[in-house]
């Protein structure tokens, strides 16, 4: 089914809750989810190193909405885990800052988890001036360890002018501003190869049973339904969070995110049981479980959109940032399409993530760079290049290079304060953000053996209790 304005419908009406601002996420943004064009950010998980579904838009036509100091002779370092196209595009944003201020900015490639990378740099006495941290939990950890420095008045002014209160609040620790959420992501999307769907006679599903029926239809046509980048555990947490948010609801989601309920709760059993309806069918997964566990995120996207009408898989659950991994030969919105993660319960999920600039060395230069990243001028540069989404409400929607991204961006801004942040990104790093450990590793094991629901719950609870300390 082609995406048209008639396919847009409200998907989420959250119940009131009493969560703190940092944990108030609902999904008022749902109106655009249904067009398959919604994208709420942050992504700790948006790194990529191949392909480009975006534009090479003109970034020279930049406006000047922010006042920056002259910084001739100043050298700054910015660390992030971004690679490939994403890194190259961000460097263009830094180059404009250099042009306006006279400063010299060096991009420092970091390893994941970046908080460990930062820790080693701090221990060596050479922390970068700014780090792009993908998790609220990582920001809190940096503050608790005394690494992070509070944002100055100019950066706070830009945040107040350009961001909804919800996005400002996620960057705060104990009520003080530390993070500028420069990049956002909607992680409640499924991208698909339109030719495969047309050949199979498959349509975009709206509910979980619909998704299972669509998968069977695609399988019967001779194409494996799903591609899963299981080599990177965060992709599996995204699957779980979408199912859990829709099935258990926002109040339970917030409680589990804060470990106020245990992972042995029946709601977790229900979500794992639902996941097993897909993960328990190896023929539905490209390469089976073992193949998925050897597939990284970029490859999980690319293999859906290569191979003509016989790709390795028909669809992949991935955030809006997956666009940079879609080959340029596949036109987004025509060849490569997207639909919202189907509703498991009464409402479809909207899970977001993002990356925040956090100052580690306080100086006139680092404060100016944080101010720059909070401005619409900076975000507009990367918006024009594609594969990027900003929570900055003053970025012109027309700066996004195609209709799909424009709808995604509008949905994010229209959501205001109502969104729910990636659960694993809210967790302590040891549980929710470390390769080969915690939730990432346990869900990888569950992908291999989706029958072991009780054992998986017990392991998740043991690791969570140790990480949260309760």
Secondary structure, 3 states (H helix, E strand, C coil): CCCCHHHCCCCCCCCCCCCCHHHCCCCCCHHHHCCCCCCCCECCCCCCCCCCCCCCCCCCCCCCCCCCCCCCCCEEEEEECCCHHHHHHHHHHHHHHHHHHCCEEEEEECCCCHHHHHHHHHHCCCCCCEEEECCHHHHHHHHHCCCCECCCHHHHHHHHHHCCHHHHHHCEECCEECEEEEEEEECCEEEEEHHHHHHHCCCCCCEHHHHHHHHHHHHHCCCCCEECCCCCHHHHHHHHHHHHHHHHCHHHHHHHHCCCCCCCCHHHHHHHHHHHHHHCCHHHECCHHHHHCCCCHHHHHHCCCCCCCCCCCCEEECCHHHHHHCCCCCCECCCEEEEECCECCCCCCCEEEEEEEEECCCCHHHHHHHHHHCCHHHHHHHHHHCCCCCCCCCCCHHHCCCHHHHHHHHHHHHHCCCCEECHHHHCCHHHHCCCCCHHHHHHHHHHHCCCCHHHHHHHHHHHHHHHHCC
